[in-house]
Amino acid sequence: METMYLIIVLFLLSLAVFDLFVGVSNDAVNFLQSAVGARVAKYRTVIIIASAGVIFGAVMSSGMMDVARHAIMVPSQYSFSEVMTVFLAVMVTDVVILDMFNTLGMPTSTTVSLVFELLGGTFALACVKMFGDHTLAFSDLLNTDKALSVILAIFVSVAVAFIFGLIVMWISRIVFTFNYEKHLRYSVAIFGGIAFTTLAYFIFLQGIGKSPYIPAEVSAYIKEHTSILLLWTFLVSTVIMEVLHLLRVNVFSFVVLMGTFALAMAFAGNDLVNFIGVPLAGLDSYQDFVAHANGADPHSFMMTSLMESAKTPVVYLALAGAIMIIAMATSKKAQNVIKTSVDLSRQDEGDEMFGSSRAARALVRSAQDMNGVVTDVAPDRFMRWLDRRFDRKEVEMDNKAAFDVVRAAVNLVLASMLITIGTNYHLPLSTTYVTFMVAMGSSLADRAWGRESAVFRVTGVMSVIGGWFITAGVAFIAAALVCVVMYFGGMPLKVIFMALVVYMLIRSQRQYNKKSEESTRGSSFQLMMRTHDPDLVWDMLQRQVTRTQAYVCRFALEEFNRIVDGFEKDSVKELRRCNRELKEETDELKKYRRQEMLALKRCPPDVALERNTWFHLGANSNQQIIYSLRRMLEPIKEHVENNFNPVPSTFIEEYTDIRHKVNDMMKKCADVISTGHYETYRDILAEADRLKDDLSVVRKRHLDRIQRADGTGEFQVSVVYLNLLQESQQFLSAMRHLLRASKKFME
């Protein structure tokens, strides 16, 4: 039996390594978002600075490991077997949930996952134990007070982070404006001094001062002289910031990089328990069982040892930090999650990731009404002055940045402060909640949510927050169910769940890789929206439009052949798949058209006016090609689903030559558009006209055939075939318009 538990411990440690990769993929957004969004340095530089913070924070995080040991459960009431069941259920559930959210590109909370999984698993097992022993109560089995304080701290931090982000950013923008270079003479030194002092207090004085690795006399000195240390820190750092400013160093960029280090350190100190706390608690449990059980039954050996504080070896913490760094630097999923958070807080307009919802529309309308009331009450002179402070016409921002360094600095300093407060009070705040809500509050205060984008941004924020609550519910229920099944199923079901997790993770990675390969189209849009050179935007837009049009030609040809094959082979499965893909492409084309229109606004005005008509004609032709295929598909799909008469071989033979010619022309059209060589342009148009004439002849012959047919045995299939001929003509007409518009747009 010890061998099986050793296998479980090794599996837990393996999941810990994987959880570090998965968790950092999710949580990297917390400390990279501001530096990446403001483009204060190269991505590699940001990663190096964040890595130093992660290692430093990981080594100092030993005290947080108690959360997994006895913050939720009362381990002295549980046997070794029960504790291992809870730990295994928690890790199995945690890895699957986090990987699912990362694949969707949605930031979720590893802290909430851990807390609610521990709560769910322990609650389920507590119910089982109470059912068997009526003398037990929840207060005996669950650390209810601590669990409640942890949960309240997590959710209260959402409102606190948003409000602080809103207020501090509003004040900062009034002081510095968007053209901050003109308002830096003295204020930037004070801002930098406050930022450094805040980080120094909560990170260095409180964090390091309470570290078990610091000598007792040093900790005592820091505690007794905190006030004077803070005063000297502020004075010295303010002077240093002023000197840096006089030397033409961007103090905001320095604060952002310093904040990135601090937030990465706070993240590692606070969140490392989420990834390795449970596996290390399982390892300690196994070591205690082996050392003291002396052949005792694992179902009766109680885990009183977990009531003691963790003494995690530094080598484990350093190794975990190294794995976190590798994951942060190499994970594509991390970059995907960062994109979601940056996109919701960016300063400029652009394509929105989220649609609108009724709740978001109601909130935005209420906010606009409140703003109208405030505007009516406030003096006009004050409102004009305020508008000048928030004038974005002279915004100083890197070409590819989502927002400026002032907002990035505020985000990092505030988030670091709030997270470190929680860490110092041993409350595992959700770094995701805090950093995300600070960023949303600061973007709202910065007037980044205009009337054209507010409803989409609010919907996005509500979707992310809704995902957090779903995480809590799913984590609690899933861990509870898995724990109960493992408890009653014994070792065989534990092994089955372990194998199932491995399978699900491999399958998830394969699906994500496939999805990543399919999502390359339109990837240049964000770059176009970050570029301020109109000529460069125009050049990029031409390439983007060309890619879209060539893709539509190839996609339409593939779907056209699938429709005809489904009709000829009477294949419902093929036609339903085609119907689904055409609907998806219709939505994609709407999105890309809006993106390209936004980019067209950023092109040179004379070029945009000259090419505007051809751009819209091309976009309309893209949509008409898809609509033509959907009109072609609908009666065919209905005919086949109703099991009506199959298409006669006469019709198939008659249409085969037409189908080959359509294939040939669509391939030529796609090649011409993608290569930009329009020498054969008129030949393709002429060939399309001849094929349309041939289709007219076939259509008239078929109408005559319908009129002369005896009975109605083939009437239904004849009508469907007639629609196929008519829509084939429309398909060719849309192709001709697309080719003509593409040539004129590119000339």
C-alpha positions in Angstrom: 0.0 0.0 0.0 2.9 2.4 0.7 4.0 1.9 -2.9 0.7 3.1 -4.2 0.7 6.2 -2.0 4.3 6.9 -3.1 3.0 6.8 -6.7 0.2 9.2 -5.8 2.8 11.6 -4.2 5.0 11.4 -7.3 1.9 12.1 -9.5 1.1 15.1 -7.3 4.6 16.4 -7.7 4.4 15.9 -11.5 1.1 17.8 -11.5 2.8 20.5 -9.5 5.3 21.0 -12.3 2.5 21.0 -14.9 0.4 23.3 -12.7 3.3 25.7 -12.5 3.3 25.9 -16.3 -0.5 26.1 -16.6 -0.8 28.5 -13.7 1.9 30.9 -14.8 0.4 30.8 -18.3 -2.7 32.2 -16.6 -1.1 34.5 -14.1 1.7 35.9 -16.2 -0.8 38.6 -17.3 -0.8 39.9 -13.7 2.7 41.3 -13.7 3.5 41.5 -17.5 0.3 43.3 -18.7 1.3 46.9 -17.8 4.9 46.6 -19.1 3.9 44.8 -22.3 0.9 47.1 -22.9 2.9 50.3 -22.5 5.9 48.9 -24.5 8.4 50.3 -21.9 11.1 47.9 -23.0 11.6 44.9 -25.2 9.6 41.8 -24.3 12.9 40.0 -23.4 13.9 42.7 -21.0 10.5 42.6 -19.3 10.8 38.9 -18.9 14.3 39.1 -17.4 13.2 41.7 -14.8 10.0 39.7 -14.0 12.1 36.5 -13.7 14.3 38.1 -11.0 11.2 39.1 -9.1 9.7 35.6 -9.4 12.8 34.0 -8.0 13.1 36.5 -5.1 9.4 36.1 -4.2 9.5 32.3 -4.5 12.3 32.0 -2.0 10.5 34.2 0.4 7.1 32.5 0.1 7.5 29.7 2.7 4.9 31.2 5.1 2.1 31.0 2.6 2.4 27.2 2.3 0.3 26.9 5.5 -2.8 27.8 3.4 -2.8 24.3 1.8 -2.0 22.5 5.0 -4.5 23.8 7.6 -6.1 27.0 6.4 -9.2 25.2 5.1 -9.2 21.7 6.7 -8.5 20.6 10.2 -6.0 17.9 9.3 -5.9 16.4 12.8 -9.4 15.1 12.2 -8.5 13.3 9.0 -6.5 10.1 8.3 -3.6 9.9 6.0 -5.8 8.1 3.4 -8.4 10.9 3.6 -5.9 13.7 3.3 -4.3 12.1 0.3 -7.7 11.7 -1.3 -8.5 15.4 -0.8 -5.1 16.5 -2.2 -5.4 14.3 -5.2 -8.9 15.5 -6.0 -7.8 19.1 -5.6 -4.8 18.7 -8.0 -6.8 16.7 -10.6 -9.5 19.4 -10.7 -7.1 22.3 -10.6 -5.0 21.4 -13.6 -8.0 20.6 -15.8 -9.9 23.8 -14.9 -6.9 26.1 -15.3 -5.9 24.5 -18.6 -9.5 25.0 -19.9 -9.5 28.7 -19.1 -6.0 29.3 -20.5 -7.1 27.6 -23.8 -10.0 30.0 -24.0 -7.7 32.9 -23.4 -9.6 34.0 -20.3 -7.7 35.2 -17.2 -9.0 33.2 -14.1 -7.8 33.0 -10.6 -5.4 30.2 -9.4 -6.1 31.4 -5.8 -9.8 31.0 -6.1 -9.3 27.6 -7.8 -7.2 26.3 -5.0 -9.3 27.7 -2.1 -12.6 26.5 -3.5 -11.2 23.1 -4.5 -9.8 22.6 -1.0 -13.1 23.8 0.3 -15.1 21.5 -2.0 -13.1 18.4 -1.4 -12.9 19.0 2.4 -16.6 19.8 2.6 -17.6 16.6 0.8 -15.4 14.4 3.0 -16.6 16.2 6.1 -20.2 15.4 5.1 -19.2 11.8 4.7 -17.5 11.7 8.1 -20.3 13.5 9.9 -22.8 11.0 8.4 -20.7 8.1 9.9 -20.1 9.9 13.2 -22.9 12.2 14.5 -20.7 13.6 17.2 -18.7 15.6 14.6 -19.6 19.1 13.4 -18.4 21.2 10.6 -16.4 23.4 13.0 -14.4 20.2 14.0 -13.6 19.3 10.4 -13.4 22.7 8.6 -11.4 25.8 9.6 -14.6 27.9 8.9 -13.3 31.2 10.3 -10.1 31.2 8.3 -11.9 29.9 5.1 -14.5 32.7 5.4 -11.8 35.4 5.9 -9.9 34.1 2.8 -13.0 34.0 0.6 -14.1 37.5 1.8 -10.6 38.9 1.2 -10.6 37.5 -2.3 -13.9 39.0 -3.3 -13.6 42.3 -1.5 -10.3 42.8 -3.2 -12.3 43.1 -6.5 -14.2 46.2 -5.5 -11.2 47.7 -3.6 -8.8 47.3 -6.5 -11.3 48.8 -9.0 -12.1 51.8 -6.8 -8.4 52.5 -6.0 -7.4 52.1 -9.6 -10.2 54.6 -10.7 -9.3 57.2 -8.1 -5.5 57.1 -8.3 -5.5 57.1 -12.1 -7.9 60.0 -12.2 -5.7 62.1 -9.9 -2.5 61.0 -11.8 -4.0 62.0 -15.2 -5.1 65.4 -13.9 -1.5 66.0 -12.6 0.4 64.7 -15.7 -2.2 64.9 -18.6 -1.6 62.8 -21.7 1.2 65.1 -22.8 3.0 64.2 -19.6 6.5 65.4 -20.8 5.3 69.1 -20.3 4.3 68.4 -16.6 7.3 66.6 -15.2 9.5 69.3 -13.8 9.0 68.4 -10.1 5.9 66.2 -10.0 7.6 63.2 -11.6 10.2 63.1 -8.8 7.4 63.2 -6.2 5.5 60.5 -8.1 8.5 58.3 -8.4 9.4 58.8 -4.7 5.9 57.9 -3.6 5.9 54.8 -5.9 9.3 53.6 -4.7 8.5 54.2 -1.1 5.2 52.4 -1.4 6.9 49.4 -3.0 9.8 49.5 -0.5 7.4 49.5 2.5 5.2 46.7 1.4 7.8 44.6 -0.4 11.1 45.1 1.3 10.3 46.4 4.8 7.2 44.2 5.4 7.9 41.3 3.1 11.6 40.8 3.7 11.4 42.1 7.2 9.1 39.2 8.2 10.9 36.6 6.2 12.2 33.6 8.2 15.5 33.9 6.3 16.3 37.3 7.8 18.2 37.4 11.2 15.9 38.2 14.1 17.9 41.4 15.1 17.4 42.8 11.5 13.7 42.1 11.6 13.4 43.7 15.0 15.3 46.8 13.8 13.1 47.2 10.8 9.9 46.8 12.9 11.1 49.5 15.5 12.4 52.0 12.9 9.8 51.6 10.1 8.7 55.3 10.2 12.2 56.7 9.9 13.2 54.2 7.2 10.1 55.2 5.2 11.0 58.9 5.5 14.5 58.4 4.4 13.4 56.1 1.6 11.0 58.8 0.3 13.6 61.6 0.5 16.4 59.6 -1.1 14.2 58.1 -3.9 12.7 61.5 -4.7 16.1 63.0 -5.2 17.2 60.0 -7.3 14.1 60.3 -9.5 14.7 64.0 -10.0 18.4 63.3 -11.0 17.2 60.6 -13.4 14.7 63.0 -14.9 17.4 65.6 -15.4 19.5 63.0 -17.1 16.6 62.4 -19.5 15.7 59.0 -18.1 12.0 58.3 -18.4 11.1 58.0 -14.7 7.7 56.4 -15.6 9.4 53.6 -17.5 11.8 53.1 -14.6 8.8 52.9 -12.2 7.0 50.4 -14.5 10.0 48.1 -14.6 10.5 48.4 -10.9 6.8 47.7 -10.4 7.1 44.7 -12.7 9.8 43.3 -10.5 7.8 44.1 -7.3 4.6 42.6 -8.7 6.3 39.5 -10.0 7.8 39.1 -6.5 4.5 39.6 -4.8 2.9 37.2 -7.3 5.4 34.4 -6.5 5.2 35.0 -2.8 1.4 35.0 -2.8 0.6 32.5 -5.5 3.3 29.9 -5.4 1.2 28.0 -2.8 -1.5 27.7 -5.4 0.8 25.6 -7.5 3.0 23.6 -5.2 1.3 24.0 -1.8 -0.9 20.9 -2.1 1.7 18.6 -3.6 4.2 19.6 -0.9 1.6 19.0 1.8 1.0 15.6 0.3 4.8 14.9 0.3 5.0 16.0 4.0 2.0 13.7 4.8 3.7 10.7 3.1 7.0 11.3 4.9 5.3 11.6 8.2 3.3 8.4 7.6 6.3 6.4 6.6 8.4 7.7 9.5 5.8 7.2 12.3 3.2 4.8 11.2 5.2 1.6 11.9 2.9 -0.5 9.7 -0.3 1.3 10.8 -3.4 1.4 8.7 -3.4 4.5 6.5 -7.1 4.8 7.2 -6.5 5.2 10.9 -3.2 7.2 11.0 -4.3 10.8 11.8 -2.4 13.7 10.1 -1.8 15.9 13.2 1.6 16.9 11.8 0.0 19.1 9.2 -1.2 21.4 12.0 2.3 22.7 12.3 3.7 25.4 10.0 5.4 24.4 6.8 9.2 24.2 6.7 9.6 24.2 3.0 13.3 23.6 1.8 14.7 26.6 -0.1 15.7 24.3 -2.9 12.0 23.4 -3.6 11.1 27.0 -3.7 13.9 28.0 -6.0 13.2 25.1 -8.3 9.5 26.1 -8.5 10.6 29.7 -9.3 12.8 28.4 -12.1 10.0 26.4 -13.6 7.7 29.5 -13.4 10.3 31.5 -15.3 10.6 28.9 -18.1 6.8 28.8 -18.4 6.5 32.6 -18.4 9.1 32.9 -21.2 7.9 30.1 -23.4 4.1 29.7 -23.0 2.0 30.8 -26.0 -1.1 30.5 -23.8 0.4 33.1 -21.4 0.7 35.6 -24.3 -2.9 34.8 -25.3 -4.2 35.6 -21.8 -2.1 38.8 -21.8 -3.7 39.8 -25.1 -7.2 39.6 -23.5 -6.3 41.9 -20.6 -4.4 44.4 -22.7 -7.2 44.6 -25.2 -9.8 45.4 -22.6 -7.7 48.3 -21.2 -6.1 49.8 -24.4 -6.3 53.5 -24.9 -7.2 53.6 -28.6 -10.2 52.4 -30.5 -10.1 49.1 -32.3 -11.9 45.9 -32.8 -13.6 44.6 -29.7 -13.1 41.1 -28.5 -16.5 41.0 -26.8 -20.0 41.9 -28.0 -22.6 43.8 -26.1 -25.0 42.5 -23.4 -28.2 43.9 -21.9 -26.6 44.3 -18.5 -23.7 46.2 -20.0 -26.0 48.5 -22.0 -28.0 49.3 -18.9 -24.8 50.0 -16.9 -23.4 52.3 -19.6 -26.6 54.2 -20.0 -26.8 54.7 -16.2 -23.2 55.9 -16.1 -23.9 58.3 -19.0 -27.0 59.7 -17.2 -25.0 60.2 -14.0 -22.2 61.9 -16.0 -24.9 64.2 -17.5 -26.1 65.2 -14.0 -22.6 65.9 -12.8 -21.8 67.9 -15.9 -24.9 70.0 -15.4 -24.1 70.7 -11.7 -20.4 71.4 -12.1 -19.2 74.9 -13.2 -18.5 75.1 -16.9 -15.1 76.6 -16.3 -14.1 73.6 -14.2 -15.4 71.1 -16.8 -13.4 72.9 -19.6 -10.3 72.7 -17.5 -10.9 69.1 -16.7 -11.4 68.3 -20.4 -8.1 69.9 -21.2 -6.3 67.7 -18.7 -7.8 64.7 -20.4 -7.2 65.8 -23.9 -5.8 62.8 -25.8 -4.8 64.6 -29.0 -1.2 65.0 -27.8 -0.9 61.6 -26.2 2.7 60.4 -25.8 2.7 56.7 -26.5 4.8 54.2 -28.3 3.5 53.3 -31.8 2.7 49.7 -30.7 1.6 50.5 -27.1 -1.9 49.9 -25.9 -1.6 52.7 -23.2 1.0 55.1 -21.9 3.6 54.7 -19.2 1.7 56.8 -16.7 -1.2 54.3 -16.6 1.2 51.4 -16.6 3.0 52.8 -13.5 -0.2 53.4 -11.6 -1.4 49.9 -12.4 1.8 48.2 -11.2 2.3 50.3 -8.0 -1.3 49.9 -6.9 -1.5 46.2 -7.6 1.8 45.5 -5.9 0.7 47.4 -2.8 -2.7 45.6 -2.5 -1.3 42.1 -3.1 1.6 42.5 -0.7 -0.8 43.7 2.0 -2.7 40.5 1.6 0.4 38.4 1.6 1.8 40.1 4.8 -1.5 39.2 6.5 -1.4 35.7 5.2 -4.5 36.2 3.1 -4.0 34.7 -0.4 -5.6 37.5 -2.4 -6.2 36.7 -6.0 -3.5 38.4 -8.0 -5.6 38.0 -11.1 -8.6 39.8 -9.5 -6.5 42.6 -8.1 -4.3 43.4 -11.2 -7.2 43.0 -13.6 -9.6 45.2 -11.7 -6.9 47.9 -11.1 -6.3 47.9 -14.8 -10.0 48.2 -15.5 -10.5 51.0 -13.0 -7.5 53.0 -14.3 -8.7 52.5 -17.9 -12.1 53.8 -17.0 -10.6 56.8 -15.2 -8.4 57.4 -18.3 -11.4 57.8 -20.5 -10.3 54.8 -22.5 -13.9 53.6 -22.6 -15.5 55.9 -25.1 -19.2 55.8 -26.1 -18.2 53.7 -29.1 -16.4 51.1 -27.0 -17.8 51.3 -23.4 -20.6 48.7 -23.9 -18.1 46.2 -25.3 -15.5 46.8 -22.6 -18.1 46.5 -19.9 -19.4 43.3 -21.4 -15.8 42.0 -21.5 -15.2 42.9 -17.9 -18.4 41.3 -16.8 -17.6 38.2 -18.9 -14.2 37.9 -17.1 -15.7 38.4 -13.7 -18.5 36.0 -14.5 -15.8 33.5 -15.4 -14.2 34.0 -12.0 -17.4 33.1 -10.2 -17.9 30.2 -12.5 -14.4 29.1 -11.6 -15.3 29.2 -7.9 -18.5 27.2 -8.4 -17.0 24.7 -10.8 -13.9 24.2 -8.6 -16.0 23.6 -5.5 -18.5 21.2 -7.1 -16.0 19.3 -9.3 -13.5 18.8 -6.4 -16.3 17.7 -4.1 -17.6 15.1 -6.6 -14.1 13.8 -7.5 -13.2 13.5 -3.8 -16.3 11.5 -3.0 -15.9 9.2 -6.0 -12.2 8.6 -5.0 -13.1 8.1 -1.4 -15.7 5.4 -2.1 -13.9 4.0 -5.2 -10.6 3.5 -3.5 -7.3 3.1 -5.1 -8.7 1.8 -8.5 -10.7 4.9 -9.1 -7.8 7.1 -8.0 -5.6 5.5 -10.7 -8.4 5.9 -13.3 -8.6 9.6 -12.5 -4.9 10.0 -12.8 -4.9 8.4 -16.2 -7.9 10.5 -17.2 -6.1 13.8 -16.3 -3.1 12.8 -18.4 -5.3 12.0 -21.4 -7.3 15.3 -21.0 -4.2 17.4 -20.8 -2.6 15.8 -23.9 -5.9 16.2 -25.8 -6.2 19.9 -24.7 -2.7 20.7 -25.9 -3.4 19.1 -29.3 -6.6 21.1 -29.7 -4.9 24.3 -28.7 -2.1 23.8 -31.2 -4.6 23.2 -33.9 -6.6 26.2 -32.9 -3.4 28.4 -32.9 -2.5 27.3 -36.5 -6.0 28.3 -37.7 -6.0 31.7 -36.0 -3.2 33.4 -38.0 -5.6 35.2 -40.4 -6.1 38.8 -39.4 -3.2 38.8 -36.9 -1.7 42.0 -38.3 -4.7 44.1 -37.2 -3.4 44.9 -33.7 -0.1 46.0 -35.3 -2.0 48.3 -37.7 -3.9 49.9 -34.8 -0.7 50.5 -32.9 1.1 52.1 -35.9 0.9 55.9 -36.4 2.6 56.1 -39.8 -0.4 56.3 -42.3 1.7 55.0 -45.2 2.8 52.0 -43.2 -0.8 51.3 -42.2 -1.9 51.5 -45.9 0.8 49.0 -46.9 -0.2 46.7 -44.1 -3.9 47.1 -44.9 -3.4 46.1 -48.5 -1.7 42.9 -47.5 -4.4 42.2 -44.9 -7.2 42.7 -47.5 -5.4 40.6 -50.0 -5.0 37.8 -47.5 -8.7 38.0 -46.6 -9.9 38.0 -50.2 -7.6 35.1 -51.3 -8.7 33.1 -48.2 -12.4 33.6 -49.0 -11.8 32.3 -52.6 -10.1 29.2 -51.3 -12.6 28.7 -48.5 -15.6 29.2 -50.8 -14.2 26.7 -53.3 -13.7 24.1 -50.6 -17.3 24.6 -49.3 -18.7 24.6 -52.9 -17.2 21.2 -53.5 -18.4 20.0 -50.2 -22.0 21.1 -51.0 -22.0 19.4 -54.4 -20.5 16.2 -52.9 -23.1 16.2 -50.1 -25.8 16.5 -52.7 -24.5 13.8 -54.9 -23.6 11.4 -52.1 -26.8 12.2 -50.0 -24.5 13.0 -47.0 -26.3 14.8 -44.2 -23.1 14.9 -42.1 -21.1 16.7 -44.8 -23.9 19.3 -45.4 -24.3 20.0 -41.7 -20.6 20.6 -41.3 -20.7 22.9 -44.3 -23.6 24.8 -42.8 -21.8 25.3 -39.5 -18.6 26.5 -41.2 -20.4 28.9 -43.5 -22.1 30.5 -40.5 -18.8 30.9 -38.7 -17.2 32.4 -41.7 -20.1 34.9 -42.0 -19.3 36.1 -38.5 -15.6 36.2 -39.2 -16.1 38.3 -42.3 -18.1 40.9 -40.3 -15.3 41.1 -37.8 -12.6 41.5 -40.4 -14.6 44.0 -42.3 -14.9 46.2 -39.2 -11.2 45.8 -38.4 -10.2 46.8 -42.0 -12.5 49.8 -41.9 -10.9 51.0 -38.7 -7.5 50.6 -40.3 -8.7 52.4 -43.4 -9.4 55.4 -41.2 -5.8 55.5 -40.3 -4.5 55.5 -43.9 -3.5 58.7 -45.8 -6.8 60.6 -46.4 -6.4 61.0 -50.2 -5.7 57.3 -50.7 -8.5 56.3 -48.4 -11.0 58.4 -50.3 -9.8 57.1 -53.6 -9.9 53.4 -52.7 -12.8 53.5 -50.3 -15.4 52.4 -52.9 -13.3 49.4 -54.1 -12.6 48.3 -50.6 -16.3 48.2 -49.8 -17.1 46.5 -53.1 -14.5 43.8 -52.3 -15.9 43.3 -48.8 -19.4 43.1 -50.1 -18.3 40.5 -52.7 -16.7 38.4 -49.9 -20.0 38.3 -48.1 -22.0 37.7 -51.3 -19.8 34.7 -52.1 -20.6 33.2 -48.7 -24.3 34.2 -48.9 -24.5 32.6 -52.3 -23.2 29.3 -50.9 -25.6 29.4 -48.0 -28.5 29.9 -50.4 -27.2 27.0 -52.5 -26.8 24.8 -49.4 -30.1 25.5 -47.6 -32.5 23.6 -50.0 -30.0 20.9 -50.6 -29.5 20.3 -46.9 -33.3 20.3 -46.3 -33.8 17.9 -49.3 -31.2 15.4 -48.0 -32.3 15.6 -44.3 -35.9 14.8 -45.5 -34.6 11.7 -47.2 -36.2 12.7 -50.6 -35.1 11.1 -53.8 -31.4 11.2 -54.5 -30.0 13.3 -57.3 -30.3 11.4 -60.7 -27.0 10.4 -62.4 -28.2 12.6 -65.4 -28.0 15.7 -63.3 -24.6 14.7 -61.9 -23.1 14.1 -65.3 -24.5 17.3 -66.6 -23.1 19.4 -63.8 -19.7 17.7 -63.6 -18.2 19.8 -66.4 -19.6 23.0 -64.9 -18.1 22.1 -61.5 -14.6 21.5 -63.0 -14.8 25.0 -64.7 -15.9 26.7 -61.5 -13.0 25.0 -59.6 -10.5 26.1 -62.3 -11.7 29.8 -62.2 -11.8 30.0 -58.4 -8.3 28.7 -58.2 -7.1 31.2 -60.8 -8.9 34.0 -58.9 -7.3 33.1 -55.6 -3.8 32.9 -57.2 -4.2 36.2 -59.0 -5.3 38.0 -55.8 -2.7 36.4 -53.5 0.2 37.1 -55.9 -1.0 40.5 -57.1 -0.3 39.6 -60.8 -3.4 40.7 -62.6 -2.1 40.1 -66.2 -4.8 37.4 -66.7 -7.5 39.4 -65.1 -9.6 40.1 -68.2 -9.2 36.5 -69.4 -10.7 35.2 -66.1 -13.6 37.6 -66.3 -14.3 36.6 -69.9 -14.1 32.9 -69.0 -16.6 33.5 -66.1 -19.0 35.3 -68.5 -18.9 32.3 -70.9 -19.5 29.9 -68.0 -22.5 32.0 -66.9 -23.9 31.8 -70.4 -23.4 28.0 -70.4 -25.2 27.8 -67.1 -28.1 29.8 -68.6 -28.4 27.3 -71.4 -28.3 24.3 -68.9 -30.9 26.1 -66.7 -33.3 26.6 -69.6 -32.9 23.0 -70.7 -33.6 21.9 -67.2 -36.7 24.0 -66.9 -37.9 22.5 -70.1 -37.1 19.0 -68.6 -39.2 19.8 -65.6 -42.2 20.9 -67.7 -42.1 17.8 -69.8 -41.5 15.3 -67.0 -44.2 12.7 -66.3 -45.5 12.6 -62.8 -43.9 14.3 -59.7 -41.4 11.6 -58.7 -38.4 13.8 -59.4 -40.0 17.2 -58.9 -38.4 17.9 -55.5 -34.9 17.1 -56.6 -35.4 18.9 -59.9 -36.3 22.1 -58.0 -33.2 21.8 -55.8 -31.0 21.2 -58.8 -32.5 24.3 -60.5 -31.5 26.3 -57.4 -28.0 24.9 -57.6 -27.7 26.2 -61.2 -29.1 29.6 -60.4 -26.8 30.1 -57.3 -23.8 28.9 -59.3 -24.4 31.9 -61.6 -24.6 34.2 -58.6 -21.5 32.6 -57.2 -19.6 33.4 -60.4 -21.0 37.0 -60.5 -19.8 37.6 -56.9 -16.4 36.1 -57.9 -16.1 38.5 -60.9 -17.0 41.5 -58.6 -14.4 40.4 -56.1 -11.6 40.1 -58.7 -12.5 43.5 -60.2 -12.6 45.2 -56.8 -9.4 43.6 -55.7 -7.5 44.8 -58.8 -8.8 48.4 -58.4 -8.1 48.5 -54.7 -4.5 47.3 -55.2 -3.6 49.6 -58.2 
